């Protein structure tokens, strides 16, 4: 409902009319409705917008970091774990805030868990 309506509004703008806010909103809307391929494209546009259009100050750094963090979530949904972690590493370097640090921690835990499952080395907790 609401996210689909927002997607329709945001995709009506021409490329020249799209701003960082539109790209970021479209990125999040696609993530919310599970359109992972479209979310990666929109999130990448948000990253480009953030890098080229935003000034260099702490608020802009926060927004740039969020754009990388959101693209990481999109990449993760598309099974691009290495790309997701690279984006989160970049996000934390730009602005190590609660969101970027938490997402990086969760992503690395998922990667570790996936690796353990693939290798058959599932950790066992022993009670004494």
N, C-alpha and C positions, 0 to 999 in steps of 0.2 A: 503494500500500500504506500506508505509514506516515503520509503526509500525509492521505490519505483517511480513515483511522481517526481521526486528530486532528481533522479537520473535523467528523466525526460527533459526537465527544465534545463539542467546543466549541459546536456549534449546538444541543445539547440544553438548555443553560441558558436560563432566561427572561431577558428584557431586564434585569430588576432584578438578576439574579445576575451579569451580565456585568461584568467588571472591565477595567481597562486591559490587564492581562496576557492575558486571554482574547481581547479584541478584537485586540491586536497579534499574538498567535499565530495567530488565524484569518486575519488579513490576510496574514501570511507564508505560511501553508499554501495559501491560494488562489493567491497569486503563484506558488508552487512548482509547483502542478499546472495552471497556465495558465488559471485561471478568472478572467479579467480583470475582468468586470463585477462579480462577487461580491467580488473582491479590493478594488475601489474602494470598495464599500459598507463592507466590514469595516475597511479602512484609514481611512475617514472616521470610523467609530465609534471607532477607536483614537485619532485626532486629538482628537475631542470628549472622550473619556475622559481623555486626557493633559492637555488644557486645563482640565478641570473638577475632576479628582480628584487630580492630582499637585501636591505643594507646590512652592514656588519655592526650589530649591537647584540646585547644579550637576549632580547626578545626575538630578534631574527634568528639567532643561533638556536634558540629553543624551537622555533617553527621549522628550521632546516632539519634539526635532529628528529622531530616528529615525522617529517616527510620521509626520511630514510627509514625510520622505525615502521611506519605504515607500509612502505614498499617491502620491507623485510617480512611482514606478516603475509602480504600478497605472494611473495616468492615462496614462503613456507607452504602456503596453501597449494602452490603449483609444484610442490616437491623439490624445490631448489633450495635445499638446506644450506649449502655452502654459500650461495648468493645471499640468503637471508642473514646468515651470521656476519658476512662481510658488511652488509648494510647496517646491521646493528652495531658492529664495531665502529663504523664510521659515525653513526648517530651518537654514540657515547663519546667519541673523540670531539665532536662538535659541541655537544652539551650533555654532560653526564647528569641527567635528571632522573627522577624516580621512574618515569615511564620507560625511558631507553634502557636504563640499567636493569629494571625488572624484566623487560622483554628479552634482553640479551641473556640473562640468567636462565629464564624459562627455556629459551631456544637451545642453549648449551646443554641443559638437562635433558631435553628431548633428544638431542643428537647423541648424548652419552647413553641414554636408555635404548635408542634405536640400535646403536652399535653393539651394546651388550646383548640385545635380543638376537641380532644377526649372527653374533659369534657364539651364541649359546652360553655365554658367561653371565647368567642372571644372578645378581647378588642375592645371597641368602643371609637372613638375619638369624642369629642363634640366640636363643634365650637360655640363660644360665640360672 
